[in-house]
Amino acid sequence: AFVGGACGGAERVQARRRGAQCGLRMTVARESAERAALSYTDGVSNASSASPLATRKKSGLKPDALLTVGFPKGSLQEPTLDLFERAGWNIKVPSRSYFPLVDDEDINGMLFRAQELGRYTASGIVDMAITGYDWISEYGVQDDVVEVGVLNYSKVSDGSVRWVLAVPSDSPVKSVADLDGGVISSELVHTTRRFFAERGVSVSVEFSWGATELKARGNFVDAIVDVTETGESLRANNLRVVDTLLVSSTRMIANKAAWQDRRKREKIEEIFMLLNGALSAKKMVGLKMNAPRAILDQVLQVLPASTSPTISPLYNDDYVALEVVVDDKTERLWIPQLKKLGCSALVTYPINLIVM
């Protein structure tokens, strides 16, 4: 039925598939269906057959650790490990290992694809994890885990990502309804099916194993649903956004049983607080200076109104020392003005944490 839809659907779809393209399409469809049958599972019950106890006994894990943390492997891996390090942890990932070494006796680390971490947290393979809301939603485990909070960072930026419906720029498709009877390629299969079903549009959704933009550009499918952060990849592949399915951000989630454990919950909340502190400090710097006491009011007028500097007396009673936290994009504005007023010994320094 699927292959028939690929080669004998609506006239609009037929007109864009001829000869070799149709043959290639059927091959892709068969391979995609076979792989999906083997690898693409639904629900928490299929998440893993391994028990947490058996996994904990693997080499490299601390047998008495309080918490097992799931780190995302893939595009979120480096920014996540960097965030933990700025929050005070030293984390190393040995070559070919899926068990990060964390310098915290309370934490065991495990690397999983972000796509899997929602299910593995729900089933207790890990006590807490960091993953995208898109994958929590895709597998429908929102009610099976505790959302500790949002962490505003991603692969490239400090914001969210979008899952968009896109077509080639020269495609006649202008709306979701225009894709009725068509074929969509996406890694976010369940979400894509729900999106079209809610709008009463009948489509076939193929699971994409990568290079999703190419499938739309090569006319192997009618449209794709893919993730974008800046839109650069879509523009580079001459694709146009038709609609947005989902806006996703990075979340910290916890297993429900772990959340009920007082010690584990306290540790999870501490981690979340410190990671948020590291995010808050990411674009801030500390600014120190000495200022003549006589111009103190003028100095305070130059500094951002939202800041409240620490003012300390110096040995020379005619001067005071000031210390304040400012945005790293504005430090270059304040320093010349402060120097002209008569401040000296101006120093800026990076900040790892700001916990309010």
C-alpha positions in Angstrom: 0.0 0.0 0.0 2.9 2.3 0.8 4.7 1.8 -2.5 1.4 2.2 -4.4 1.0 5.6 -2.7 4.5 6.5 -3.8 3.9 5.9 -7.5 0.1 6.2 -8.0 -1.2 9.0 -5.8 -2.6 12.3 -6.7 -1.7 13.9 -10.1 0.5 16.5 -8.4 2.6 13.8 -6.7 2.7 11.7 -9.9 4.0 14.5 -12.0 7.1 14.9 -9.8 8.1 11.3 -9.9 9.2 9.6 -13.0 11.6 6.8 -14.0 14.6 6.4 -11.8 13.2 8.7 -9.1 10.3 6.4 -8.6 12.5 3.3 -8.5 14.8 5.0 -6.0 11.8 6.1 -3.9 10.6 2.5 -3.7 14.0 1.3 -2.6 14.2 4.0 0.1 10.7 3.2 1.2 11.5 -0.5 1.6 14.7 0.1 3.4 13.2 2.7 5.7 10.2 0.4 6.6 12.6 -2.6 7.3 14.8 -0.5 9.5 12.0 1.1 11.3 10.4 -2.3 12.0 13.6 -3.4 13.7 14.7 -0.2 15.4 11.9 2.3 15.9 10.0 1.4 19.0 7.0 2.9 20.8 6.5 3.6 24.5 8.5 3.1 27.6 8.0 -0.7 27.8 10.4 -1.1 24.8 13.0 1.3 26.1 15.4 -1.3 27.4 15.6 -4.8 28.8 18.7 -4.0 30.9 18.1 -3.5 34.6 19.7 -0.4 36.4 21.5 -2.7 38.8 23.1 -4.7 36.0 24.1 -1.6 34.2 25.6 -0.1 37.4 27.9 -3.0 37.8 29.6 -2.3 34.4 33.2 -1.2 34.5 33.8 2.4 35.3 30.6 3.0 37.4 30.8 3.8 41.1 28.9 1.0 42.9 27.8 3.4 45.7 26.9 6.5 43.7 23.7 8.2 44.7 22.6 9.3 41.2 22.8 7.9 37.7 22.8 10.9 35.2 21.9 10.4 31.6 24.0 12.7 29.4 22.9 13.3 25.8 25.2 11.9 23.1 25.3 13.8 19.8 24.8 17.5 19.1 24.0 18.3 22.7 26.9 16.4 24.2 29.6 19.0 24.1 27.5 22.0 25.2 26.1 19.8 28.0 29.5 18.7 29.3 30.8 22.2 29.0 27.9 23.5 31.0 28.6 20.9 33.8 32.3 21.9 33.8 31.5 25.6 34.1 29.2 24.7 37.0 32.1 23.0 38.8 32.3 19.4 37.7 35.2 17.9 35.9 33.9 15.4 33.3 36.0 13.2 31.0 34.7 10.8 28.3 37.2 8.0 27.6 37.6 7.1 24.0 34.9 4.7 22.8 33.2 4.8 26.2 29.6 5.5 27.1 30.4 6.1 30.7 31.7 9.7 31.4 34.0 10.0 34.4 32.6 12.5 36.8 34.6 13.9 39.7 31.6 13.5 42.1 31.3 10.4 44.2 27.5 10.8 44.1 27.2 10.7 40.3 27.5 8.0 37.8 27.3 9.2 34.2 25.9 7.4 31.1 25.8 8.5 27.5 22.7 7.9 25.5 21.2 9.5 22.4 18.9 12.4 23.3 16.1 10.5 21.5 16.2 7.7 24.1 16.7 9.6 27.3 13.1 10.4 28.0 12.2 6.7 27.9 15.2 5.6 29.8 14.4 8.2 32.6 10.8 7.0 32.7 11.8 3.4 33.0 14.5 4.0 35.7 17.6 3.2 33.7 18.8 6.7 34.7 17.6 8.8 37.7 17.8 12.1 35.8 18.7 13.2 32.3 19.1 16.2 30.0 17.3 16.0 26.7 15.1 18.0 24.4 11.4 18.5 24.9 11.0 17.3 21.3 12.0 13.8 22.2 10.0 13.8 25.5 7.0 14.7 23.4 7.8 12.3 20.5 7.7 9.2 22.8 4.8 10.5 24.8 6.5 10.3 28.2 5.6 13.8 29.5 3.4 12.2 32.2 5.9 9.5 33.0 8.8 11.7 34.1 9.2 14.8 36.4 10.2 17.9 34.5 12.7 19.6 36.8 13.1 22.7 34.6 14.2 24.3 31.4 17.9 24.9 30.6 18.1 27.5 27.9 20.9 26.2 25.7 21.3 24.2 22.5 23.9 23.1 20.0 24.5 26.5 18.6 22.6 29.1 20.5 21.2 29.8 24.0 17.6 29.5 22.8 15.2 27.0 21.4 15.0 24.9 18.2 12.1 24.5 15.8 10.8 21.4 14.0 9.5 22.8 10.7 7.7 21.5 7.7 9.8 22.4 4.7 9.6 21.9 0.9 11.9 22.9 -2.0 11.7 26.6 -2.7 10.1 26.0 -6.2 7.5 23.5 -4.8 3.9 24.4 -5.6 3.0 23.5 -2.0 1.9 26.6 -0.1 0.0 25.1 2.9 -0.3 21.9 4.9 -3.4 21.0 3.0 -1.5 21.0 -0.3 0.4 17.9 0.9 -2.7 15.6 1.1 -1.7 12.3 -0.4 2.0 13.1 -0.2 5.0 11.5 1.5 6.9 13.2 4.4 10.3 12.3 5.7 11.3 13.0 9.3 13.1 11.6 12.3 10.2 12.9 14.4 7.7 10.4 13.1 5.0 10.3 15.8 4.9 14.1 16.1 4.6 14.5 12.4 1.8 12.0 12.1 -0.1 13.7 14.9 0.4 17.1 13.3 -1.2 16.0 10.0 -3.9 13.9 11.6 -5.1 16.9 13.7 -5.5 18.9 10.5 -7.3 16.1 8.6 -4.5 15.8 6.0 -3.6 12.2 4.9 0.1 11.6 4.4 2.6 8.8 4.6 5.5 9.5 7.0 8.8 7.9 6.4 11.4 7.6 9.1 14.6 9.5 8.1 18.0 8.2 9.2 19.7 11.4 8.2 20.5 13.7 5.3 16.8 14.7 5.5 17.2 18.0 3.6 18.6 16.0 0.6 15.4 13.9 0.3 13.3 17.0 -0.2 15.9 18.7 -2.5 16.1 15.6 -4.6 12.4 15.2 -4.9 12.4 11.8 -3.3 9.6 13.0 -1.0 7.1 15.8 -1.1 8.2 17.5 2.1 10.4 17.0 5.2 10.0 17.8 8.9 13.4 18.7 10.3 14.9 20.6 13.2 16.4 24.0 12.7 18.1 26.4 15.0 19.3 29.2 12.8 17.7 28.2 9.4 21.0 28.2 7.7 20.9 24.6 6.6 17.4 25.0 5.1 18.5 28.0 3.1 21.7 26.3 2.0 19.6 23.4 0.6 17.1 25.8 -1.1 14.2 24.8 1.2 11.2 26.9 2.3 9.4 26.6 5.6 5.6 25.9 5.3 4.8 25.6 9.0 6.2 25.0 12.4 5.3 21.7 14.2 7.1 22.1 17.5 9.3 24.6 19.4 11.7 22.7 21.7 14.1 23.6 24.4 16.5 21.6 26.6 15.0 20.1 29.7 16.2 18.4 32.9 13.9 15.5 33.7 13.9 13.0 36.6 12.6 9.5 37.2 9.5 9.6 39.4 10.8 7.2 41.9 14.1 9.0 42.2 12.2 12.3 42.7 10.4 10.8 45.7 13.8 9.8 47.2 14.7 12.8 49.4 18.5 12.5 48.9 18.3 12.0 45.2 15.8 14.9 44.8 18.1 17.2 46.8 21.0 16.2 44.6 19.0 16.7 41.4 17.8 20.2 42.6 21.4 21.1 43.4 22.6 20.1 40.0 19.8 22.1 38.3 20.6 25.2 40.4 24.2 25.1 39.5 23.6 24.5 35.8 21.2 27.4 35.8 23.8 29.5 37.6 26.4 28.6 34.9 23.9 29.6 32.2 23.2 32.9 33.9 26.9 33.7 34.1 27.7 32.7 30.5 27.3 36.2 29.1 28.5 38.1 32.2 31.8 39.4 33.4 33.1 40.9 36.6 34.4 44.5 36.5 36.7 45.9 39.2 38.1 49.4 39.5 39.5 52.0 41.8 37.7 55.4 41.8 38.3 58.7 43.6 35.7 59.1 46.3 34.9 62.6 44.9 33.5 61.2 41.6 31.6 58.2 43.1 28.2 59.6 42.2 29.2 60.1 38.6 30.6 56.6 38.4 27.4 55.1 39.7 25.5 57.0 37.0 27.6 55.4 34.3 27.2 51.9 35.5 24.0 50.0 34.5 21.0 50.9 36.6 20.2 47.2 37.3 23.5 46.6 39.0 24.4 47.3 42.6 28.2 47.5 42.9 30.1 46.4 45.9 32.0 49.5 47.3 35.0 49.0 49.6 37.3 51.5 51.3 41.0 51.6 50.3 44.1 52.5 52.5 44.0 55.8 50.8 40.8 57.2 52.1 40.4 59.4 49.0 39.7 56.3 46.9 37.3 53.4 46.9 37.2 50.0 45.2 34.2 49.1 43.2 33.2 45.6 41.9 30.2 44.9 39.7 28.8 42.3 37.3 28.0 43.5 33.8 27.0 42.1 30.4 30.1 41.0 28.4 28.7 42.9 25.4 28.6 46.2 27.3 31.9 46.1 29.2 33.6 47.8 26.3 31.1 50.7 26.6 31.6 51.3 30.3 35.4 51.0 30.5 36.3 54.0 28.3 33.7 56.2 30.1 34.9 55.1 33.5 38.5 55.8 32.5 37.7 59.3 31.3 36.0 60.0 34.7 39.2 59.2 36.5 38.9 55.5 37.5 42.0 53.4 37.4 43.1 49.8 37.7 40.1 48.6 35.7 40.0 44.8 35.5 37.4 42.4 33.9 37.3 38.7 34.6 35.1 35.8 33.5 32.4 34.4 35.8 31.5 30.7 36.0 28.4 30.9 38.2 25.7 33.4 39.2 23.2 32.0 41.7 20.6 34.5 42.8 
